[in-house]
Amino acid sequence: MTVAGRRLLLTTALAAAICTPLPAAEPHFVLLSVDTLRADALGAYGGETATTPTIDALAAGGVLFEDAHTTIGKTGPAFASVFTSLYPPTHGARRNAQRMRGDIPVLAEILGEAGYEAAAFISNWTLRSDLVGLNRGFDHYDEDFTEARNAVGVMERHADDVARTAERWLRRRAGDEDRSGRPLFLWVHFSDPHSPYLERTGFTPPRPPREQRGSGWQRRWRYQSEVNYVDHWLGRLSEAIDELLTGPRYTLFLSDHGESMGEHGYWGHGKNVHWPNARIPMILAGPGIPEGRRVGTAVGVVDVLPTLLDLLELEAPADVTGRSLVPIGDEPPGEARPRYVIGDKHSALMARSRRNAPYEDPLQISMELDGAKVLHDFSKRQTVYFDLTVDPQEERPLPAPPVDLVPPLGRRLVNWYRDLPKYEAKSGTVLSEEDVRQLKSLGYID
């Protein structure tokens, strides 16, 4: 089958998988997210050592996107892309601890104007309201950190605390007649799989045979135990949501970015654009959405805002870069859709003003199109290509594009980055000493 034929089948499948009829009542929207989560750490995505029944059940009850990507491997900038449908150079939060622009619409504000109450429960220091500014539009933005992951001190909340805190708030809301009748946008973010990985007693996967362990196996083993642990508390929270949030509801599950575990000689996230950082899980369930459907069409976090607003029959801002995934009727059959990922430096460190500072290029940018990938490294001044149809792990770089396109693949990436609106804040975020300590502990400051 030709590439164009495969794209037509994927487009038709996705159009059939997601439909738009809405129930009479305004549906709630629940966003459940897990920090630093690789798709292949979940049973629904083929994780062989995963014990993730909650997330797997959500996939069985909705649409699982097999090929979903983030825009960048950093938490604050990635969620700014989720809530604005813009890439980091445009929304302004290009690095962790860098504040996004205040003059662009964000999802919570749009839903608030439509009558929604909005509540968020976060667990990662980089999402603090005084850093990235994602609290805009939320009536309740819970950022009370209670746990210490290492010697730095209190910097996060573990999954049990996040789930219990969100449940207590939901119970209070359910008892308030003035609020319980309003539709709710609920965002709960779990951070446990973030490094340094902890061993979670009772949630560890089987130890691999000695001959299969290899370098770094303990870290991978602990990481999977963290994922299994989060899934357990996601299950507890989901039970509370089912009980307390009555009426129709859309649920979206995703990660902000993945995690490299030795692939391409790199551990961590954010500083490259290879698949372990770029690929994320993404699952959507709710009224009118078929159960147990798997879709292979290329999607990304920039598609979240236009998709949700389309489902809720609300108008999306004019300058979004994503597209609605329902019903994909506006994409001509056979026309490919490129996806871009950015790898950037560490956090915005300088307490001094960055006034008049020139825009700095990121470390790397990449584009995927027609089963091929082009990656440009600014520091090395090097461009390489990958044929994803035979090398999905991106292990064999090529000096020339594996597909013949006009304009060529590399030129398309250059054109996209050149024409991308870039925003530079007039002044940088002023980090407190505590901010610096926490960001160092998370690996965002060398």
N, C-alpha and C positions, 0 to 999 in steps of 0.2 A: 504494500500500500504506500502511496506517496505521502510526503510530509503534509501536503495540503489536505489530503484525504483524512489523515489522522487528526489534524486540527478540526476538520469539519465534524468528525465523529465526536471529539471531545466537547466541542461547542454545543452540539445537539444534545449530548448527554447531560451537560450542566444545565441547559435550558429546560430539559425535562425534569431534572432533579430538584430544582428550586422553582417554586411558583409563588405568585404574589397575592392570592386572596387573603384578606384580613378578616378576623372575627369582628363582631359588632363592637365589643369593648376594646379600649386601647390597651395593647399588650404591654407587659413589663419587658424590660431588657436587662438581662444578667450577663455581665462580662466576667468570666473566671479566667485568670491568667497565672502562669507559673514562670518565674524567672529562670533564665539560663537552661531551658528545657529542650533537649534534642528530641526530634520526632521519633527516632529509633529507640528511645528509652521507654516507649509506651507499647503495650501489647497490641493495640489497634493498628500501630504502625510497624508491627513485626518484631518488636523487642523480645528476644528469646528469654531473657531473664527478668522481664518486667512482671510485677504484680500490681496491675493498675485497673482493677475492675470498675471503678467509678468512671474514669475517663473512657474506658472501653465501652461501657454501657451508654454513655452519652453519644459515642460514635455510632453505636448500634441503633440509636433512636433518632439519628439525624444524618446530615451529610458530612462526610470526612473528605477534606481536601488533601490529596496525596502530594501535591507539589505547591506548597505555600512557602513564601519567603518574607523575611523582614527587610527593612531598608538599611539597617545598620546594627552591628552587634553591641549596642550600648542601650541600657535600660531607659534612661530619660529621653534621649532622642528617638528611640524606637516607639515609645508610647506617644510621644508628640506626633509622630507620623500616623499612628492609629487614630488619634483624635482629631487630626486636621486633614488627612489624606494628602500630605505634602512631604517632600523629601527633606532631610535635615538642613541642607544649605538654604532652603527656602523658609522653613518654619523657624529657623534661628537657633534651635537647641542642637548644635552640631556635635557637642560633647557632653558628657555627664557634668553636672554643675553649671551648665550654661543655660540661661533662661530662654524659653521660646518667646517669640514675638507676642505682643499683647494686642495687636491690631488684626488678627486673623480669627475667623470663627472656629470654635472647638465644639466637639460633640455634646458635652454636658450643657453648654450654653444653648445650643440649638434645641436640644430636648427640653430644657427648662422653659424656653419660649413657647413650646408646644404643650406645656402643662405638666411636665414630668418633675418629680422630685428626684434628686441625684445624690447618691451616697457612695463614698469610696473608702476602702480599708486597705491600706498599703503596708508593705513590710520591708521595703528596700530604701536605704538612706537616700539614694539618688533621686527618689520620687518625692522628696520633701517639698512642700509648697514653696518654701523660700529659695529653692534651687531651680527646678525646671518650670514651675508655674502651672502644673497640670491640675491644680485645684480649681481653676476657673470654671464657674458654672455649677460646682458641687455645693449643695446645701450642707452636706456633712462630709468632711474630709479627715478621716481618722488616721493620724500619723504618730500614734503614741508607741514608741519603741520600748520594748521591755526586756530584750534578750541580748546576751553577749555571745558572739560567735568565736571570739578569740580574746586575746589580752587587751585589745584596744578599748573594750567596754561596750556599753549598750549601743547597738547599731541596727537591730532588726527585731522582728517578731517571728517566732517559729509558727508552723502551720496550726498547731493546736490553739495558740493564743489568737491568731487571726480569725480562725473559724468561730471560736467561742465569742469573740468580741462582735463579729458581724451578726451572729445569731442573737445575742442579747439585744442589739440595736433593732433587729427585725421584730423581736417579740414586743419591744416597747412601741414600735411603730404600729404593729397589728392591733394593739390596744388603744390606739388613738384614732377615733372615728373621723376626725378632720383630715388625717393624713392617709389612712389605710385605703381610702377610696381613690387616691391619685395613682396614676401609673408611676412606676419606679424604674430608674436606671441605677442598677447596683453593680459596682465594680469591686471585686475582691482579688487582691494580688498576693500570691505566695512566693517566697524567695528561697526556700530551703535548699534547692539544688545548687545554689551559688557557692563557689569555692570560698573558704576551704571546706571540702566535703566532710560531713560527719557520718559516722556509722550509727544508724538508727536500729537499735535493738528491737527485734521482732519483725523487722522489715528488710533484712538483708537478703540478697539473692543467693543462690547456691554458689559456693566458691568454685571457680573453674578448675579443671584438672591441672595438675602441676605443669604438665608439658604444654598447656595452652595459655599459661598466665602471661608471660612476656613482660616487657617493661611497662610500669604504670598500672598494672592490673588492680592493685589495691585501691587506687584513686577511682578507677572506673567502677569498682565494686561498691565503694562507699557512695559514689554519686548515684548509683541505681537504688541504693537503700534510701537515699534522700527522696528520690522520685516516688518510690513506693510509699514512703511515709506521707508525703503530700497528698497522694491519691486517697489514702485512708481518711485524711481530714477533709478533703474535698467531698468525700462521701458523707461525712457527718454534716457538713454545711449544706449539701444538696438536700438531705432529708429535712433540714430546718426550712430551707427555701420552699420545698414542696408543701410543707405544712403551713407556712406563714404568709407566703406570697401567692394568694389565690388569684384565679383568673388566667387568661392566656399569657404566655411568656415565651420570648425568644431567648435562647441561651447560646452564647458564643464562647468557645474555649480556645485559647491560643497561648503562645509564648512570645516574649519580646524578642528573643534571639536564641540561637543554639549555643553549643559549647564545643570547642575543639579539644580533643583528648589525644594529642600527639600527632594527629594528621598534619601533614605538611610541616612537621617539626615544631608545632605550636600547641601550647596548652592555654586555654582561656578563651576570651572572646573580645571582639571589638577591633582588633588591629589587622585583620585580614578579611577577605570577602569569599573565602572558599566555602563549600557546601556545609561543613559542620557548624559554622557560624550563621550562615544565611538561612538554612532550611529550618522551618518551625512546624509544629502541629497546629492545625486549625480545623475546628469542628463547629458546625452550626445546626441547631435544632429548634423547632418551634412550630407554630400553626402553619399548615400548608406545606411543610417541608417533609419530603418522604423519609422513611426510616431505613437505616442501613445502606445508604447509597455512598459509594466511593467515586470521587470525581478527580480526573487526572489533569484538568485544565490548569495552566499556570496562574496562580493568584498571589496576592501579597497583602501586607498590612494596610497599604494605602487604599485597598478596596473595602475596608471595614466600614468607614463612614458613609460612603455612597450606597453601599449595600443595605445597611441598617435603615438609613433614611428612606430608601426606596421601599423597603418592607413596611415601614410605618407611614408611607405615603406623605413624606415630608420632602421639601425641596433641598437639594444639596447646594452648597456654595458653588459659585461659577468656576472657580479656579482650582478645583480638586484635580489631583493627578491620577487618582484611582478611578475605577469604574464600578458601577453596580453589577453584581453577579446575578441579578434577577431581572430579566431572564436572558441576558446577553444577546438580546435581539438587535442591539445597535452595532455589533461588530460584524462586518461582512465575512461570510464564510471564506476560509482560506487565508485571511490576513493575520499574520503573526503579531503577537503583542510582546514587546521586549520588557524585561524586568531588570532593575538596577539595584545594586548593593554598594554601600560605602564602608570603607574601613578607615577609621580616624584615629587621631592621637589620643593621649590620655585626657583627663578632665581639664576644665578651664581652671588653672591654678592661681593665676595672678590676682592678688587682692587689689593691686593697683588698677586704675582705669585702663581699659583697652581703647580709649578714645583715639581715633585716627589710625588705629592699627589696620594694616592691609588685610584683606581676606587671604586666608591660608588654604592651600589645597589640602585635601585629605591624604592619607597614606596610599589608599588604593580605591579604585572604582571598577565595577564590572557590569557586564550586560549579558543576559542570556537571550537567545533568539534562534529559532529553527534548529533546536538540538545542539547548538554551539554556544560557547562562552568565550568572551574576550575580557581580559583582565589587564588593567594598566596600573603599574606601580610608579607613583610620582617620585619616590625617593630614589628608586633604581633607574628611573627614566626608561622603563622597559614595558613592552606590551607582549603578552602571550595569549595563546588560544587553547581551547579544549574542545574535543569532540565528545559531547556528553552522551551520544548514542552508543559509543563503544567504551567510553572512559567516564562513567558517572561520578567516580571518586576524584576526578581531576588530578590524576597522578602522572599523566604524560603530557606536559605542555608542548604546544606546537608553535612553530615560528610564523605560521600563516593561517588564515581562517580555513576551517574545514568545510565551509559552505561558500558557494559563489553567490554573493548578493550585490545588488546595486542600490545605494552605495555600499561599499564593503563594510564588514562587521566593525572593524576598528574605527572607521570614519563615523559610523553611526554613534558609537560611544562618545567620541570626541564632540560630535555635534550636540548630543544630549547634554553633556556636562557644560559645554560652552554656553548653550542657550538656557540652562537651568537658572531661574531667578535665585540670586544669592543675597542673603541678608546678613549684615554685620551689625551686631548690637553697638550702640553708641558707647556703652560702658560694660565692662565685664561683671560677672557675679562676684561679690566680695565674700570670700570664704572665711568662716570662723576657724579657729584652731581646731575645734571639734570636727567641723566639716572635713578639714584636711586629714585628721586622724582616721576618720571613718572611710574616706575615699581611699586612703592608703591601704587600709585593711581589706578593702574590697578589690584591690589590685588596680585601681584606676589612677594611682599616682606612683611613679617610680620612686 
